[in-house]
């Protein structure tokens, strides 16, 4: 696996070109271009704010910071757009570029990895919006809480890379993977503290075994890190952070190993 990682690093220029090409193709016929990477999550944020904030009063569970619930919501949705888009696009990264994969002399890992990095670039484009909202709601603080952002980004990047490697290779051999992941990502959206604080789950009447199962989702601790940038009280516990770190690393190595193991069969199928 070390040789595989080094191979990707030695072809980082090809990876950069693939990312730039994918971004250019995605927005080339769009009048608003990259602004769509901001418009879509902001529009989703308005919808979810009306449903969860206005109708159900979810923001009340943030305590003194309840008035800044829109910031909490948009923070989670921006990170989710990166997660959801990366999983969706990486799943078809090999099947959608079969001719390029069989002709370019580059490690095949760069194709699913390029999708993850491309969607990360869109997430970065939204950070000024998050900062502006944090300033507006009075939740912007210069302190150790800001370190939660790079840590959350690192863990999510590691996790998504592993998932991308796993799904892109499996999808070539099993056509049902793409459809299955559409269902799983919908479930993950509500099984992760994106639109609601984790305290809402912890204080609920759910059975303890179900709460434990919920917290075994590595994304729970990762999304707590994203929220903790503006809400330090949301920083994950040591247990949740350990689950996120271990889960991300296991998925990274497991996904990369499966990709390498299936590569001969994948190339034959392509």
C-alpha positions in Angstrom: 0.0 0.0 0.0 2.9 2.3 0.7 4.0 2.0 -2.9 0.5 2.8 -4.0 0.4 6.0 -1.9 3.8 7.1 -3.1 2.6 6.4 -6.7 -0.3 8.8 -6.2 2.0 11.4 -4.7 4.4 11.2 -7.6 1.5 11.8 -10.0 0.1 14.7 -7.9 0.3 17.0 -10.9 -2.0 14.7 -12.9 -4.3 14.6 -9.9 -4.4 18.4 -9.8 -5.2 18.6 -13.5 -8.0 16.0 -13.1 -9.5 18.1 -10.2 -9.3 21.3 -12.3 -10.8 19.6 -15.3 -13.7 18.2 -13.3 -14.5 21.6 -11.7 -14.3 23.3 -15.1 -16.6 20.7 -16.8 -19.1 20.8 -13.9 -19.6 24.6 -14.2 -18.6 25.4 -17.8 -22.1 26.0 -19.1 -23.4 27.6 -16.0 -24.0 31.4 -15.8 -23.3 31.5 -12.1 -20.5 29.0 -12.2 -18.9 28.3 -8.8 -21.6 30.3 -7.0 -23.8 27.2 -7.3 -21.6 25.5 -4.7 -22.8 28.2 -2.3 -26.4 28.7 -3.6 -27.4 25.0 -3.2 -26.4 24.6 0.5 -27.8 28.0 1.4 -31.1 27.2 -0.2 -31.2 23.9 1.7 -30.3 25.8 4.9 -33.3 28.0 4.4 -35.6 25.0 3.9 -34.3 23.1 6.9 -34.3 26.3 9.1 -38.1 26.7 8.4 -38.8 23.0 9.1 -36.5 22.4 12.1 -36.0 25.9 13.4 -39.4 27.5 12.9 -41.8 24.6 13.0 -40.0 22.3 15.5 -37.9 24.7 17.5 -34.7 22.6 17.2 -32.5 25.6 17.8 -33.8 25.8 21.4 -31.6 22.9 22.3 -28.5 25.1 21.7 -29.2 26.9 24.9 -27.9 30.5 25.0 -26.9 30.2 21.4 -30.4 29.3 20.2 -30.7 32.5 18.1 -27.7 31.5 16.0 -29.4 28.2 14.9 -29.1 29.2 11.2 -25.3 29.2 11.6 -25.4 25.8 13.2 -27.5 24.5 10.4 -25.4 26.0 7.6 -22.2 24.7 9.1 -23.5 21.2 9.1 -25.0 21.4 5.6 -21.8 22.8 4.1 -19.9 19.8 5.4 -22.6 17.5 4.4 -22.6 18.8 0.8 -18.9 17.8 0.6 -19.6 14.4 2.1 -22.7 13.6 0.0 -21.2 14.9 -3.3 -17.9 13.2 -2.8 -19.5 9.8 -2.1 -21.9 10.1 -5.0 -19.4 11.2 -7.5 -16.6 8.9 -6.3 -18.9 5.9 -6.6 -19.1 6.4 -10.4 -15.5 7.8 -10.8 -14.2 4.7 -12.6 -17.3 3.7 -14.6 -17.7 7.2 -15.9 -14.1 7.6 -17.0 -13.4 4.1 -18.4 -11.6 5.3 -21.6 -9.4 7.7 -19.7 -8.5 5.2 -17.0 -7.4 2.6 -19.6 -5.3 5.0 -21.6 -3.6 7.3 -19.0 -0.5 5.9 -17.3 -1.3 7.1 -13.8 -2.3 5.3 -10.6 -6.1 4.6 -10.8 -6.5 5.8 -7.3 -6.3 9.4 -8.6 -9.7 9.2 -10.2 -11.8 8.6 -7.0 -9.4 10.7 -5.0 -9.9 13.6 -7.4 -13.6 13.6 -6.8 -13.1 13.9 -3.0 -10.6 16.8 -3.4 -12.8 18.5 -6.0 -15.7 18.6 -3.6 -13.4 19.8 -0.8 -12.5 22.8 -3.0 -16.2 23.6 -3.1 -16.4 23.4 0.7 -13.4 25.7 1.0 -15.2 28.2 -1.2 -18.0 28.3 1.4 -15.8 29.1 4.4 -16.1 32.9 3.9 -19.8 32.5 4.1 -19.6 30.6 7.4 -17.2 33.2 8.8 -19.5 36.0 7.8 -22.5 34.3 9.4 -20.5 33.6 12.6 -19.6 37.3 12.9 -23.2 38.3 12.2 -24.6 36.0 15.0 -21.8 36.9 17.4 -20.3 33.3 17.5 -16.9 34.1 15.9 -14.2 33.6 18.5 -10.4 33.6 18.1 -9.2 30.7 20.2 -8.4 27.0 20.4 -11.9 26.3 19.2 -10.7 27.2 15.6 -8.4 24.1 15.7 -11.5 22.0 15.5 -11.9 22.9 11.8 -8.6 21.5 10.5 -9.0 18.4 12.6 -12.6 17.9 11.3 -11.4 18.5 7.7 -8.5 16.0 8.1 -10.7 13.2 9.5 -13.4 13.7 6.9 -10.8 13.8 4.1 -9.3 10.5 5.4 -12.8 8.9 5.8 -14.1 10.0 2.4 -10.9 8.8 0.7 -11.3 5.3 2.0 -15.0 5.3 1.2 -14.3 6.6 -2.3 -11.7 3.9 -3.0 -14.1 1.2 -1.7 -17.2 2.3 -3.6 -15.6 3.2 -6.9 -14.1 -0.3 -7.3 -17.2 -2.1 -6.0 -19.4 -0.1 -8.3 -17.6 -1.4 -11.4 -18.4 -5.0 -10.4 -21.7 -4.6 -8.7 -24.3 -2.3 -10.4 -26.4 -2.0 -7.3 -23.8 -0.1 -5.3 -24.8 3.2 -6.7 -28.5 2.8 -5.9 -27.7 1.4 -2.5 -25.5 4.4 -1.6 -28.2 6.8 -2.5 -30.4 5.2 0.2 -27.5 5.0 2.7 -26.6 8.7 2.3 -30.2 9.7 3.0 -30.2 7.7 6.2 -26.8 9.1 7.2 -28.0 12.6 6.9 -30.6 12.1 9.6 -28.3 9.7 11.6 -25.7 12.4 12.0 -26.0 15.7 14.0 -26.2 18.0 11.1 -29.5 19.8 11.5 -29.8 19.1 15.3 -27.5 19.2 18.3 -26.1 15.9 19.6 -27.6 16.7 23.0 -31.1 16.2 21.5 -30.2 12.6 20.9 -28.4 12.1 24.2 -31.4 13.5 26.2 -34.0 11.6 24.2 -35.9 8.6 25.4 -34.1 6.3 23.0 -32.9 3.0 24.4 -29.3 3.2 25.6 -28.2 0.5 23.1 -29.6 2.6 20.3 -27.7 5.7 21.5 -24.5 3.6 21.6 -25.2 2.4 18.1 -25.8 6.0 16.9 -22.5 7.2 18.4 -20.6 4.4 16.6 -21.1 6.4 13.4 -17.7 8.0 12.8 -19.4 11.0 11.2 -21.0 11.9 14.5 -17.7 13.0 16.1 -16.5 14.6 12.9 -19.6 16.8 12.5 -19.3 17.7 16.1 -15.9 19.1 15.3 -17.3 21.2 12.5 -19.9 22.6 14.9 -17.4 23.1 17.7 -15.6 25.8 15.6 -18.4 28.2 16.5 -19.9 26.3 19.5 -17.0 25.1 21.8 -19.5 23.2 23.9 -20.2 20.9 21.0 -16.6 19.6 20.9 -16.9 15.8 20.9 -16.1 13.7 24.0 -12.9 11.7 24.0 -14.9 8.6 23.3 -16.6 10.1 20.2 -13.3 11.5 19.0 -11.6 8.1 19.3 -14.5 6.5 17.4 -14.1 9.1 14.6 -10.3 8.7 14.4 -10.4 4.9 14.5 -13.3 4.6 12.1 -11.7 7.1 9.6 -8.4 5.3 9.6 -10.0 1.8 9.3 -12.1 3.0 6.3 -9.1 4.6 4.7 -6.8 1.5 4.9 -9.7 -0.9 4.3 -11.0 1.0 1.2 -7.5 1.4 -0.2 -6.7 -2.3 0.3 -10.0 -3.3 -1.4 -9.2 -1.0 -4.3 -5.8 -2.5 -4.9 -7.2 -6.1 -4.5 -10.0 -5.6 -7.0 -8.0 -3.5 -9.5 -7.2 -6.4 -11.9 -10.9 -7.4 -12.0 -12.0 -3.8 -12.4 -9.6 -3.1 -15.3 -10.8 -6.3 -17.0 -14.4 -5.2 -16.6 -13.7 -1.7 -17.8 
